[in-house]
Amino acid sequence: MRLRVLGSAAGGGFPQWNCACANCRDVRAGDPRLEPRTQDSVAVTGDGDGWILLNASPDIRQQIEASPDLHPRHGRDTPIRGIILTNGDLDHVLGLFSLRESTPLVVWATEAVEAGLLGNTIWRTMERFPGQVTWRRLELGREVEIGAGLGLSARPMAGKLPIHLEGRRTASAEDNVGLWLRAGARTAAYVPGTRSIEGLERTDVLLLDGTFFESDELPRLGLAQKRAEDMGHVPVSQTFSARAAGRRIYTHINNTNPMLRQGSPEQTRVLNAGWEIARDGLEITL
């Protein structure tokens, strides 16, 4: 199994277009302690030929261009064999609309996530010809084969409804999932959004929600009133003890997170606890 982190930032990317926090100001100024990041997405392959995307970020075109393995090989072609969605948040699904150029797509999602997308008028642009999108159902806890030698199971993780669906339908366990990948005896888990680390099982690699370092990160900076948990995220400072993987990596990192800054006390705490911080282009081979 081979994974490539296409993007490692939370929604909005880093720097975020409308943010002048210290991190965003300094990365724009070229501070070498900070590295720009695109919005979170991962590509995985079992054979090096066909690839599966885990979420489709708004930056997907840029991410594909930065990844030669994902380039077309002839004519109108793509090695991307499917897209798996962990939830219906816009920063995880908007990239689908950039992949609409007359190429059939296979999208894996839970029934709740699929319904949330199909109920949106803009989805009609993904129905321009028969078979433009083939839906495949993710059933919680049931392993399915997604590609050459790759098995996948979706497991419910504590989260929340996407903002655009709040107040419009009842929340369910299918709204937010983590993805467990298996190739033979090797396993990896991708959990970019969760309010709790309960339910994490032993894997060789864990890519975990690293959105905010502390619960009150945004209120303390005067940027928003909501705490990390209100937005469906467990603070990094509360996850150091998670022993659910041999290799533990934070991804989906918000632009305000102080651990983005090389040499910061927060980054030092992360590294001393045995964790890594994802960056765009990180390659993981199992």
C-alpha positions as CSV (number, residue, x, y, z in Angstrom):
1,M,0.0,0.0,0.0
2,R,1.2,3.5,-0.9
3,L,-0.3,6.7,0.3
4,R,0.4,10.2,-0.8
5,V,-0.8,13.2,1.2
6,L,-2.2,15.5,-1.5
7,G,-3.2,18.3,0.9
8,S,-2.7,18.6,4.7
9,A,-4.6,21.8,5.6
10,A,-8.1,22.2,7.0
11,G,-10.8,24.0,5.1
12,G,-9.5,27.3,3.7
13,G,-6.0,26.0,3.2
14,F,-2.8,27.7,4.5
15,P,-2.7,30.6,4.2
16,Q,-6.4,31.2,4.3
17,W,-7.7,33.8,1.9
18,N,-9.4,36.0,4.5
19,C,-7.1,35.4,7.5
20,A,-4.4,37.7,8.8
21,C,-3.5,35.6,11.9
22,A,0.3,35.5,12.7
23,N,0.7,32.2,10.8
24,C,-1.0,33.4,7.6
25,R,0.8,36.8,7.7
26,D,4.2,35.1,8.1
27,V,3.7,32.3,5.5
28,R,2.7,35.0,3.0
29,A,5.9,36.9,3.8
30,G,8.0,33.8,3.1
31,D,8.9,33.0,6.7
32,P,11.0,29.8,6.3
33,R,9.5,28.3,9.5
34,L,6.2,28.0,7.8
35,E,5.1,26.0,4.7
36,P,2.0,26.6,2.6
37,R,-0.5,23.8,2.4
38,T,-3.5,22.9,0.3
39,Q,-6.8,21.5,1.7
40,D,-6.8,17.9,3.0
41,S,-7.0,14.9,0.7
42,V,-5.0,11.7,0.3
43,A,-4.4,9.3,-2.6
44,V,-3.8,5.6,-2.1
45,T,-2.8,2.7,-4.4
46,G,-2.3,-1.0,-4.0
47,D,-0.5,-1.6,-7.3
48,G,1.0,1.8,-8.3
49,D,-1.3,1.9,-11.4
50,G,-4.8,2.8,-10.2
51,W,-5.3,5.3,-7.5
52,I,-8.2,6.1,-5.1
53,L,-8.7,9.6,-3.6
54,L,-9.8,9.9,0.0
55,N,-11.9,13.0,-0.2
56,A,-11.8,15.5,-3.0
57,S,-10.7,18.9,-1.8
58,P,-11.4,22.3,-3.6
59,D,-7.6,22.2,-4.5
60,I,-7.8,18.9,-6.2
61,R,-6.7,20.2,-9.7
62,Q,-3.5,21.7,-8.2
63,Q,-2.9,18.6,-6.2
64,I,-3.2,16.3,-9.2
65,E,-0.8,18.5,-11.2
66,A,1.7,18.3,-8.3
67,S,1.5,14.4,-8.4
68,P,2.8,12.9,-11.6
69,D,1.4,9.5,-10.6
70,L,-2.1,11.0,-11.0
71,H,-1.5,12.5,-14.5
72,P,-3.3,11.2,-17.5
73,R,-1.2,8.9,-19.6
74,H,-2.9,9.3,-23.0
75,G,-5.9,11.1,-24.6
76,R,-8.7,11.7,-22.1
77,D,-7.5,9.4,-19.3
78,T,-7.0,9.2,-15.6
79,P,-5.4,6.7,-13.2
80,I,-7.9,7.8,-10.6
81,R,-10.3,4.9,-10.1
82,G,-12.6,6.3,-7.5
83,I,-13.2,8.8,-4.7
84,I,-14.1,7.9,-1.1
85,L,-15.8,10.5,1.0
86,T,-15.5,10.7,4.8
87,N,-18.3,13.2,5.2
88,G,-20.2,15.9,3.2
89,D,-18.2,18.9,4.3
90,L,-17.5,21.3,1.4
91,D,-13.8,21.0,1.8
92,H,-14.1,17.3,1.2
93,V,-16.5,17.3,-1.7
94,L,-16.1,20.4,-3.8
95,G,-13.2,18.9,-5.7
96,L,-15.7,16.5,-7.3
97,F,-17.0,19.4,-9.4
98,S,-13.5,20.0,-10.7
99,L,-13.4,16.3,-11.9
100,R,-16.6,16.7,-14.1
101,E,-14.9,17.0,-17.5
102,S,-16.8,14.1,-19.3
103,T,-14.9,11.4,-17.4
104,P,-17.0,8.9,-15.5
105,L,-16.4,8.9,-11.8
106,V,-16.9,6.2,-9.1
107,V,-17.8,7.7,-5.7
108,W,-17.9,5.7,-2.5
109,A,-20.0,7.2,0.4
110,T,-22.4,6.3,3.1
111,E,-26.1,6.6,2.4
112,A,-26.3,9.8,4.5
113,V,-23.4,11.5,2.7
114,E,-24.7,10.5,-0.7
115,A,-28.2,11.8,0.1
116,G,-26.8,15.2,1.2
117,L,-25.0,15.6,-2.1
118,L,-27.9,14.5,-4.3
119,G,-30.2,16.9,-2.6
120,N,-28.2,19.8,-3.8
121,T,-29.2,21.5,-7.0
122,I,-25.6,22.1,-8.1
123,W,-25.2,18.3,-8.3
124,R,-27.0,18.4,-11.6
125,T,-23.7,19.4,-13.2
126,M,-22.5,15.9,-12.3
127,E,-25.4,14.3,-14.2
128,R,-24.8,15.6,-17.7
129,F,-24.6,12.1,-19.3
130,P,-25.6,8.6,-18.2
131,G,-23.1,7.1,-15.9
132,Q,-21.2,10.3,-15.2
133,V,-21.1,9.2,-11.5
134,T,-21.5,5.7,-10.2
135,W,-22.3,5.6,-6.5
136,R,-21.0,2.8,-4.4
137,R,-22.3,2.4,-0.8
138,L,-20.1,2.4,2.3
139,E,-21.8,0.3,5.0
140,L,-20.5,0.9,8.5
141,G,-18.1,-1.8,9.6
142,R,-18.3,-3.8,6.4
143,E,-15.0,-4.2,4.4
144,V,-15.2,-3.7,0.6
145,E,-12.6,-4.1,-2.1
146,I,-11.7,-0.7,-3.6
147,G,-8.8,-1.6,-5.9
148,A,-6.0,-4.0,-6.6
149,G,-5.3,-5.7,-3.2
150,L,-6.9,-2.9,-1.2
151,G,-9.7,-3.5,1.4
152,L,-11.6,-0.6,3.0
153,S,-14.0,-0.3,5.9
154,A,-15.8,2.8,7.1
155,R,-16.3,3.3,10.8
156,P,-18.4,6.0,12.5
157,M,-16.5,8.8,14.2
158,A,-17.9,11.4,16.5
159,G,-18.5,14.5,14.3
160,K,-21.3,16.7,13.1
161,L,-23.5,17.5,10.2
162,P,-22.0,19.7,7.4
163,I,-23.0,23.3,8.0
164,H,-25.2,23.4,4.9
165,L,-27.3,20.5,6.3
166,E,-27.6,21.8,9.9
167,G,-31.3,22.2,10.8
168,R,-32.4,20.5,7.6
169,R,-32.1,16.9,8.6
170,T,-31.4,14.6,11.6
171,A,-27.8,13.7,12.3
172,S,-26.8,10.0,12.0
173,A,-23.8,7.8,12.6
174,E,-23.2,7.8,8.8
175,D,-22.5,11.6,8.7
176,N,-18.8,11.3,9.6
177,V,-16.6,8.2,9.2
178,G,-13.0,7.2,9.4
179,L,-11.5,5.0,6.7
180,W,-9.5,1.8,7.6
181,L,-7.4,0.5,4.7
182,R,-5.9,-2.9,4.4
183,A,-3.3,-4.5,2.1
184,G,-2.6,-8.0,3.2
185,A,-1.5,-7.7,6.9
186,R,-0.7,-4.0,6.6
187,T,-3.2,-1.4,7.7
188,A,-3.7,2.4,7.7
189,A,-6.4,4.6,9.1
190,Y,-7.5,8.0,7.8
191,V,-9.5,10.1,10.2
192,P,-9.4,13.7,9.2
193,G,-12.4,14.8,11.4
194,T,-13.4,13.6,14.8
195,R,-14.5,14.9,18.2
196,S,-13.1,11.9,20.0
197,I,-10.3,9.4,19.7
198,E,-12.4,6.6,21.1
199,G,-12.8,3.7,18.7
200,L,-9.3,4.0,17.1
201,E,-7.9,0.5,16.6
202,R,-4.3,-0.6,16.1
203,T,-2.9,0.2,12.7
204,D,0.5,0.6,11.1
205,V,-0.2,4.2,10.2
206,L,-2.8,6.7,11.5
207,L,-3.6,9.9,9.8
208,L,-5.6,11.8,12.4
209,D,-7.5,15.1,12.7
210,G,-5.0,17.8,13.7
211,T,-7.2,20.8,13.0
212,F,-6.8,22.8,16.2
213,F,-4.1,22.5,18.9
214,E,-6.3,23.7,21.7
215,S,-10.1,23.8,22.2
216,D,-10.2,27.6,22.5
217,E,-7.8,28.4,19.7
218,L,-10.2,30.5,17.6
219,P,-11.9,32.3,20.5
220,R,-8.5,33.1,22.0
221,L,-7.3,34.7,18.8
222,G,-10.6,36.6,18.4
223,L,-11.4,34.9,15.1
224,A,-14.5,33.0,16.0
225,Q,-16.7,32.0,19.0
226,K,-16.8,28.3,18.4
227,R,-14.5,25.9,20.2
228,A,-12.8,22.9,18.4
229,E,-15.4,20.4,19.6
230,D,-18.2,22.6,18.4
231,M,-16.8,22.3,14.9
232,G,-16.4,18.5,15.2
233,H,-12.7,18.3,16.1
234,V,-10.7,17.0,19.0
235,P,-7.8,19.3,20.0
236,V,-4.3,17.9,19.3
237,S,-3.3,18.5,22.9
238,Q,-5.8,15.9,23.9
239,T,-4.7,13.2,21.5
240,F,-1.0,12.6,22.4
241,S,-1.9,9.5,24.4
242,A,-3.5,7.8,21.4
243,R,-1.5,4.6,20.8
244,A,-3.6,3.3,17.9
245,A,-0.8,3.2,15.4
246,G,2.9,2.5,14.8
247,R,3.3,5.7,12.9
248,R,1.0,8.6,14.0
249,I,0.6,11.7,11.8
250,Y,-1.6,14.8,12.1
251,T,-3.3,16.1,9.1
252,H,-6.3,18.5,8.3
253,I,-4.4,21.3,10.1
254,N,-6.0,24.7,10.5
255,N,-4.2,27.8,9.5
256,T,-4.2,29.1,13.1
257,N,-2.6,25.9,14.6
258,P,0.7,26.9,16.2
259,M,2.3,23.5,15.5
260,L,2.6,24.6,11.9
261,R,5.5,26.8,12.9
262,Q,8.8,25.1,12.9
263,G,10.5,25.3,16.3
264,S,7.4,26.4,18.2
265,P,6.7,24.9,21.6
266,E,3.6,23.3,20.3
267,Q,5.5,21.6,17.4
268,T,8.1,20.5,19.9
269,R,5.4,18.9,22.1
270,V,4.0,17.0,19.1
271,L,7.4,15.6,18.0
272,N,8.4,14.7,21.5
273,A,5.2,12.8,21.9
274,G,6.2,10.6,18.9
275,W,3.8,12.2,16.4
276,E,4.5,13.6,12.9
277,I,2.9,16.6,11.1
278,A,1.8,16.0,7.6
279,R,2.9,18.2,4.7
280,D,1.7,18.3,1.1
281,G,3.4,15.6,-0.9
282,L,4.3,13.3,2.1
283,E,4.7,9.7,0.8
284,I,3.9,6.7,3.0
285,T,4.7,3.1,1.9
286,L,3.5,0.0,3.8
